[in-house]
């Protein structure tokens, strides 16, 4: 599903120049409440950060003598940096709708817009994103070197789909679509048949993809298909999963309709994105396969509030899937499917997704775990970082918030409530 430009007002976020992120080799943080990501919260907790890693975690009364000299900041609530496991950084401009034609244009311009979106994401408390198609993956080297501010990015780069399917741009000549994807750095990858699918996986790996994204069903943003349409044959999906596995990459599958979901699961995909028409049979197969659901409720609910951001045909499809998407999410939670959180929405508003996780039946603590500790699992064993938990040896991706989200998870939906952001031990935001 392509992200439209939200017309809702967004809070102004304080920022730090890209090359002034602060970093002491060893420093500490004390908190009235420490939420570890997985496990019970700790009152009067503290952590010690050494360079880019967490060196120690525990109660403030148990700080080891070797850290007696360390300077500690004090914050109300400390927790792992959040993850958004379904984002698209497409560089859409002001006034653009969710129509795919807006994705054709100067890649440099899209990249400039994406750089600002990445900064907004980090300052909203999301220290890592899993991009399921977009330009952030190819921009991320500039973040790593310090030229730009942004979260850690694990990207599929392109979105693979069939001719006439969800990743196709139906109003344009097919040669234009293929040419933009193969020769101009575009996102929408159209491929048909086993050999073409295998070739496209290799092209995505060549462009730096850390996972592969496929469309196993139709979608909302595309013009001519229906969300329940089946896309890619079982043989094509299996070939994609097998080829991705050769380079240790997992496959994320855009799926709304049940048949597409079942085909994707039988092929061995790691994550089901959206999952709008999940039923008990599909949920049982998800649990058998160990697949993770990323329901992306935010784009459905916020998208419906912004009809001018969608082509009329797409908005009608969004209305069509709303009730089913909500019902399927709750059913998956009820049956114990593993959940990770992704928004498919705009940068800076990611934290609102936790509200819909609770609406679906997760507790606030479970919703936070789905947005932190579970998130690295969506990348597979090879690419999953030690992240998402306040735990010794893990990446020092940490945020502080102004109040306890276990009492009111809406705290995390407002970036202004995120008072501090550390990524890799460096402080990028301070109230």
C-alpha positions as CSV (number, residue, x, y, z in Angstrom):
1,X,0.0,0.0,0.0
2,X,1.5,3.3,-1.0
3,X,1.7,6.0,1.6
4,X,-0.3,9.2,0.8
5,X,0.7,12.5,2.1
6,X,-1.3,13.2,5.3
7,X,-3.2,16.4,5.4
8,X,-3.4,16.2,9.2
9,X,-1.2,18.7,11.0
10,X,2.0,17.3,12.5
11,X,3.8,18.7,15.5
12,X,7.0,20.5,15.0
13,X,9.9,18.3,16.2
14,X,13.1,19.7,17.7
15,X,16.1,18.5,15.9
16,X,19.9,18.4,16.2
17,X,22.2,19.1,13.3
18,X,23.4,15.9,11.7
19,X,27.0,16.2,12.8
20,X,26.4,17.3,16.4
21,X,24.8,14.2,17.9
22,X,26.4,13.9,21.3
23,X,28.3,10.8,22.4
24,X,30.3,10.1,25.5
25,X,32.2,6.8,25.5
26,X,30.5,5.8,28.8
27,X,27.4,7.4,30.2
28,X,24.3,6.4,32.1
29,X,20.6,7.0,32.4
30,X,18.4,6.6,35.5
31,X,14.6,6.3,35.2
32,X,11.7,6.2,37.6
33,X,10.3,3.4,35.4
34,X,12.4,1.3,33.0
35,X,10.5,-0.7,30.4
36,X,12.9,-3.3,29.0
37,X,11.0,-4.3,25.8
38,X,10.5,-7.9,26.9
39,X,9.7,-8.6,30.5
40,X,8.3,-6.7,33.4
41,X,9.0,-3.0,34.0
42,X,11.6,-2.0,36.7
43,X,11.0,0.8,39.1
44,X,14.0,3.0,39.7
45,X,16.1,1.4,37.0
46,X,19.2,2.5,35.3
47,X,21.4,1.6,32.3
48,X,25.0,2.3,31.4
49,X,25.9,2.9,27.8
50,X,29.5,2.2,26.6
51,X,30.0,3.5,23.1
52,X,27.2,2.0,20.9
53,X,26.1,-0.8,23.3
54,X,24.3,-1.2,26.6
55,X,26.9,-2.3,29.1
56,X,24.7,-2.7,32.2
57,X,21.1,-2.7,33.2
58,X,19.6,-2.9,36.7
59,X,18.3,-1.2,39.8
60,X,19.8,2.2,40.7
61,X,20.9,0.8,44.0
62,X,22.9,-2.0,42.3
63,X,25.1,0.1,39.9
64,X,28.5,-1.6,39.8
65,X,31.4,0.1,41.4
66,X,33.2,0.3,38.1
67,X,30.6,2.8,36.9
68,X,30.7,5.0,40.0
69,X,32.4,7.7,38.0
70,X,29.8,7.7,35.2
71,X,27.5,10.7,34.7
72,X,23.8,9.8,34.7
73,X,20.9,11.7,33.2
74,X,17.6,11.2,35.0
75,X,14.4,10.7,33.1
76,X,10.8,9.7,34.0
77,X,10.5,6.7,31.7
78,X,13.2,4.8,29.8
79,X,12.5,2.2,27.1
80,X,14.0,0.7,23.9
81,X,13.8,2.7,20.7
82,X,10.7,1.8,18.8
83,X,10.5,0.1,15.5
84,X,8.1,0.6,12.5
85,X,8.2,-2.6,10.6
86,X,6.2,-1.4,7.6
87,X,7.1,1.9,6.1
88,X,7.5,3.3,2.6
89,X,9.7,6.4,2.1
90,X,8.7,7.4,-1.4
91,X,9.5,11.2,-1.2
92,X,5.9,12.2,-2.2
93,X,5.5,15.9,-2.4
94,X,2.9,18.3,-1.0
95,X,-0.5,17.7,-2.6
96,X,0.5,14.3,-4.1
97,X,-2.1,11.6,-3.6
98,X,-1.5,7.8,-3.2
99,X,-1.6,7.3,-6.9
100,X,1.5,5.5,-8.1
101,X,2.2,8.0,-11.0
102,X,3.5,10.4,-8.4
103,X,6.4,8.0,-7.9
104,X,7.8,8.8,-11.3
105,X,10.2,11.7,-11.3
106,X,13.7,12.8,-10.3
107,X,15.1,10.3,-7.8
108,X,17.3,13.0,-6.3
109,X,14.2,15.1,-5.4
110,X,12.5,12.1,-3.8
111,X,15.7,11.4,-1.8
112,X,15.9,15.0,-0.5
113,X,12.3,14.7,0.8
114,X,13.0,11.3,2.3
115,X,15.9,12.7,4.2
116,X,13.6,14.9,6.1
117,X,11.1,12.1,6.7
118,X,13.8,10.0,8.2
119,X,14.8,12.8,10.6
120,X,11.1,13.1,11.7
121,X,11.0,9.3,12.3
122,X,14.0,9.3,14.5
123,X,12.9,12.3,16.6
124,X,9.5,10.6,17.1
125,X,11.3,7.9,19.0
126,X,11.6,5.3,16.2
127,X,15.2,4.3,16.1
128,X,14.8,1.6,13.5
129,X,12.5,1.1,10.5
130,X,11.9,-1.9,8.2
131,X,11.1,-0.3,4.8
132,X,8.9,-2.5,2.7
133,X,9.7,-0.6,-0.5
134,X,11.1,2.9,-0.8
135,X,14.2,5.1,-1.2
136,X,15.3,5.1,2.5
137,X,17.4,1.9,2.0
138,X,19.6,3.5,-0.6
139,X,19.9,6.7,1.4
140,X,20.8,5.0,4.6
141,X,24.6,5.0,3.9
142,X,24.4,8.8,4.3
143,X,22.8,8.3,7.7
144,X,25.5,5.8,8.8
145,X,28.2,8.2,7.9
146,X,26.6,11.1,9.7
147,X,25.6,13.2,6.7
148,X,21.9,12.8,7.5
149,X,19.9,12.2,10.7
150,X,17.7,9.2,10.7
151,X,16.9,5.8,12.1
152,X,18.5,2.5,11.3
153,X,17.0,1.3,8.0
154,X,16.4,-2.3,6.8
155,X,14.9,-2.0,3.3
156,X,13.5,-4.3,0.6
157,X,14.2,-1.3,-1.8
158,X,11.6,-2.5,-4.4
159,X,8.1,-4.0,-4.2
160,X,7.8,-7.0,-6.4
161,X,4.5,-7.8,-8.2
162,X,3.0,-9.2,-11.4
163,X,2.0,-7.3,-14.5
164,X,-1.3,-5.7,-13.7
165,X,-0.8,-6.3,-10.0
166,X,-0.4,-4.2,-6.9
167,X,3.1,-3.0,-7.8
168,X,2.2,-2.1,-11.4
169,X,1.3,1.5,-12.4
170,X,-1.8,0.6,-14.4
171,X,-2.3,3.9,-16.2
172,X,1.1,3.9,-17.8
173,X,2.6,1.9,-20.7
174,X,4.2,-1.3,-19.3
175,X,7.5,-0.4,-20.9
176,X,7.5,2.9,-18.9
177,X,6.9,1.0,-15.7
178,X,9.6,-1.6,-16.3
179,X,12.1,0.9,-17.6
180,X,11.6,3.1,-14.5
181,X,12.1,0.1,-12.2
182,X,15.0,-1.6,-14.0
183,X,17.0,1.5,-15.3
184,X,15.9,4.6,-13.3
185,X,16.0,3.3,-9.7
186,X,12.3,3.0,-9.3
187,X,10.4,1.1,-6.6
188,X,7.7,-0.7,-8.5
189,X,9.2,-3.9,-9.7
190,X,7.0,-5.9,-12.2
191,X,8.0,-9.5,-12.9
192,X,6.3,-12.6,-14.3
193,X,7.3,-16.2,-14.4
194,X,9.9,-18.0,-12.3
195,X,13.0,-16.9,-14.1
196,X,12.0,-13.2,-14.1
197,X,11.1,-13.4,-10.4
198,X,14.5,-14.9,-9.6
199,X,16.2,-12.2,-11.6
200,X,14.3,-9.5,-9.8
201,X,15.2,-10.8,-6.4
202,X,18.9,-10.6,-7.5
203,X,18.4,-7.1,-8.7
204,X,17.0,-6.0,-5.3
205,X,19.9,-7.7,-3.5
206,X,22.2,-5.8,-5.9
207,X,20.6,-2.5,-4.8
208,X,21.2,-3.3,-1.2
209,X,17.9,-4.9,-0.1
210,X,18.0,-6.6,3.3
211,X,14.7,-8.3,2.8
212,X,12.4,-9.0,-0.2
213,X,8.9,-7.6,-0.5
214,X,6.3,-9.3,-2.7
215,X,2.6,-8.6,-3.4
216,X,0.7,-11.9,-3.1
217,X,-2.7,-10.2,-3.4
218,X,-4.2,-7.0,-4.9
219,X,-4.2,-3.8,-2.9
220,X,-5.7,-0.5,-2.2
221,X,-3.4,2.0,-3.8
222,X,-3.2,0.3,-7.2
223,X,-6.0,1.2,-9.7
224,X,-7.4,-1.9,-11.4
225,X,-7.0,-4.8,-8.9
226,X,-9.0,-5.8,-5.9
227,X,-7.5,-6.5,-2.5
228,X,-8.8,-10.1,-2.6
229,X,-7.2,-10.8,-6.0
230,X,-4.6,-13.5,-6.0
231,X,-1.2,-12.4,-7.4
232,X,1.9,-14.5,-8.1
233,X,1.4,-18.2,-8.6
234,X,2.5,-20.6,-5.9
235,X,5.5,-21.6,-8.1
236,X,6.6,-17.9,-8.5
237,X,6.3,-17.3,-4.7
238,X,8.3,-20.4,-3.9
239,X,11.0,-19.4,-6.3
240,X,11.2,-15.9,-4.8
241,X,11.4,-17.3,-1.2
242,X,14.1,-19.8,-2.3
243,X,16.1,-17.2,-4.1
244,X,15.9,-14.8,-1.2
245,X,17.1,-17.5,1.1
246,X,20.3,-18.0,-0.9
247,X,21.5,-14.7,0.4
248,X,19.9,-15.2,3.9
249,X,17.0,-12.8,3.2
250,X,13.4,-13.3,4.3
251,X,10.3,-12.4,2.3
252,X,7.6,-10.1,3.4
253,X,4.3,-10.6,1.7
254,X,1.7,-7.9,1.1
255,X,-1.6,-9.9,1.5
256,X,-5.2,-8.9,2.0
257,X,-7.1,-11.8,0.5
258,X,-7.1,-15.2,2.1
259,X,-5.9,-17.2,-0.9
260,X,-2.9,-14.9,-1.4
261,X,-2.2,-15.3,2.3
262,X,-2.3,-19.1,2.1
263,X,-0.1,-19.1,-1.0
264,X,2.5,-16.9,0.7
265,X,2.6,-19.0,3.8
266,X,2.9,-22.3,1.9
267,X,5.8,-20.7,0.0
268,X,7.6,-19.8,3.3
269,X,7.3,-16.1,3.7
270,X,8.3,-14.7,7.1
271,X,5.7,-11.9,7.5
272,X,2.2,-11.3,6.4
273,X,1.6,-7.5,5.8
274,X,-2.0,-6.3,6.4
275,X,-3.7,-9.8,6.6
276,X,-7.1,-8.3,6.1
277,X,-9.0,-11.5,5.3
278,X,-7.3,-13.8,7.8
279,X,-9.6,-16.5,9.2
280,X,-9.0,-19.4,11.6
281,X,-7.6,-21.7,8.9
282,X,-5.1,-19.1,7.8
283,X,-4.2,-18.2,11.4
284,X,-3.5,-21.8,12.2
285,X,-1.1,-22.0,9.2
286,X,0.6,-18.8,10.4
287,X,1.2,-20.4,13.8
288,X,2.4,-23.6,12.2
289,X,4.9,-21.7,10.0
290,X,6.0,-19.3,12.7
291,X,5.0,-16.3,10.5
292,X,4.5,-12.8,12.0
293,X,1.5,-10.5,11.3
294,X,2.0,-6.8,10.7
295,X,-1.5,-5.5,10.4
296,X,-0.9,-1.8,9.6
297,X,-4.1,-0.5,11.1
298,X,-2.9,3.0,11.2
299,X,-3.0,3.6,7.4
300,X,-6.6,2.3,7.3
301,X,-7.9,4.5,10.1
302,X,-5.9,7.6,9.4
303,X,-6.3,7.1,5.6
304,X,-10.1,7.2,6.0
305,X,-9.8,10.5,7.7
306,X,-8.0,11.9,4.7
307,X,-10.1,11.1,1.6
308,X,-8.4,13.9,-0.4
309,X,-5.1,12.0,-0.1
310,X,-6.5,9.1,-2.2
311,X,-7.7,8.5,-5.7
312,X,-11.5,7.9,-5.4
313,X,-11.2,4.2,-6.4
314,X,-8.5,3.6,-3.8
315,X,-10.6,5.3,-1.1
316,X,-13.5,3.1,-1.8
317,X,-11.3,0.0,-1.5
318,X,-10.0,1.4,1.9
319,X,-13.6,1.6,3.1
320,X,-14.2,-2.0,1.9
321,X,-11.4,-3.5,3.9
322,X,-11.7,-1.6,7.1
323,X,-14.0,-3.8,9.1
324,X,-12.4,-7.0,7.9
325,X,-8.9,-5.7,8.7
326,X,-10.0,-4.8,12.2
327,X,-11.7,-8.2,12.7
328,X,-8.8,-10.2,11.4
329,X,-6.3,-8.4,13.6
330,X,-8.3,-9.1,16.7
331,X,-8.8,-12.8,15.7
332,X,-5.0,-13.2,15.2
333,X,-4.3,-11.7,18.7
334,X,-7.0,-14.0,20.2
335,X,-5.3,-17.1,18.7
336,X,-1.8,-16.1,19.8
337,X,-0.2,-15.1,16.4
338,X,3.1,-13.3,16.8
339,X,2.6,-9.6,16.2
340,X,4.9,-6.9,15.1
341,X,3.9,-3.3,14.5
342,X,4.1,-1.3,11.3
343,X,2.1,1.7,10.1
344,X,2.3,2.1,6.3
345,X,1.6,5.7,7.1
346,X,3.5,9.0,7.3
347,X,6.7,9.8,9.1
348,X,6.3,11.2,12.6
349,X,2.9,9.5,13.3
350,X,4.2,6.0,13.8
351,X,3.4,5.8,17.6
352,X,-0.4,5.9,17.0
353,X,-0.2,2.3,15.8
354,X,0.1,1.1,19.4
355,X,-3.4,2.3,20.1
356,X,-4.8,-0.1,17.5
357,X,-2.7,-3.0,18.8
358,X,-4.4,-2.5,22.2
359,X,-7.8,-2.2,20.5
360,X,-7.1,-5.6,18.9
361,X,-6.5,-7.2,22.3
362,X,-2.9,-6.7,23.3
363,X,-2.0,-5.3,26.7
364,X,0.1,-2.1,26.7
365,X,3.1,-4.1,27.7
366,X,2.5,-6.6,24.9
367,X,2.0,-3.7,22.4
368,X,5.3,-2.2,23.4
369,X,7.0,-5.6,23.0
370,X,5.5,-5.9,19.5
371,X,7.0,-2.5,18.7
372,X,10.4,-3.3,20.2
373,X,11.7,-6.8,21.2
374,X,9.7,-8.7,18.5
375,X,10.6,-6.4,15.7
376,X,14.1,-7.7,14.8
377,X,12.5,-11.1,14.2
378,X,10.8,-9.7,11.1
379,X,14.2,-9.6,9.4
380,X,15.2,-13.3,10.0
381,X,18.1,-14.6,12.0
382,X,20.9,-13.3,9.7
383,X,19.9,-9.6,9.5
384,X,18.2,-9.2,12.9
385,X,20.3,-6.9,15.1
386,X,20.6,-7.1,18.9
387,X,18.0,-4.4,19.3
388,X,14.6,-3.7,20.8
389,X,15.5,-4.5,24.4
390,X,17.3,-2.8,27.3
391,X,19.6,-5.6,27.8
392,X,23.4,-6.0,28.2
393,X,25.2,-6.3,24.9
394,X,22.3,-4.8,22.9
395,X,22.4,-1.8,20.7
396,X,22.1,1.5,22.7
397,X,19.0,2.6,20.8
398,X,17.0,4.1,23.7
399,X,14.3,6.6,24.2
400,X,12.9,8.5,27.2
401,X,9.3,9.6,27.4
402,X,7.5,12.1,29.6
403,X,5.0,9.8,31.2
404,X,4.3,6.0,31.6
405,X,2.8,4.6,28.4
406,X,1.7,1.5,30.3
407,X,-0.9,3.8,31.9
408,X,-1.8,5.5,28.6
409,X,-0.2,4.2,25.4
410,X,-1.3,7.4,23.6
411,X,1.8,9.0,25.1
412,X,3.8,7.3,22.4
413,X,1.6,8.6,19.6
414,X,2.7,12.2,20.2
415,X,6.4,12.9,19.3
416,X,6.5,15.8,21.7
417,X,6.2,13.3,24.6
418,X,9.5,11.7,23.4
419,X,12.0,13.7,25.4
420,X,15.2,12.0,24.5
421,X,16.4,9.8,21.7
422,X,19.7,7.9,21.7
423,X,20.7,5.8,18.7
424,X,23.9,3.8,18.8
425,X,24.7,5.5,22.1
426,X,24.5,9.0,20.6
427,X,22.0,11.6,21.8
428,X,20.0,13.0,19.0
429,X,17.1,14.6,20.8
430,X,16.9,16.2,24.3
431,X,14.0,18.1,25.7
